[in-house]
Amino acid sequence: MLRPSCAVHIYSAFWVKLLIRKSRFC
């Protein structure tokens, strides 16, 4: 299993990518 810290890091990176995509669309 992934460690909580690693999971949070991946989760945050995922949202960062979504924000970048949204900013590009705008």
C-alpha positions as CSV (number, residue, x, y, z in Angstrom):
1,M,0.0,0.0,0.0
2,L,1.0,3.6,-0.6
3,R,2.0,5.7,2.4
4,P,-0.5,8.4,3.4
5,S,2.1,11.1,2.6
6,C,2.7,9.6,-0.9
7,A,-1.0,9.3,-1.6
8,V,-1.6,13.0,-0.5
9,H,1.3,14.1,-2.8
10,I,-0.2,12.3,-5.8
11,Y,-3.7,13.6,-5.0
12,S,-2.4,17.2,-4.7
13,A,-0.4,16.8,-8.0
14,F,-3.6,15.5,-9.7
15,W,-5.6,18.6,-8.6
16,V,-2.7,20.9,-9.7
17,K,-2.9,19.4,-13.2
18,L,-6.7,20.0,-13.3
19,L,-6.2,23.6,-12.2
20,I,-3.6,24.1,-14.9
21,R,-6.0,22.7,-17.5
22,K,-8.8,24.9,-16.4
23,S,-6.6,28.0,-16.4
24,R,-5.5,27.1,-20.0
25,F,-9.1,26.8,-21.1
26,C,-9.9,30.2,-19.6
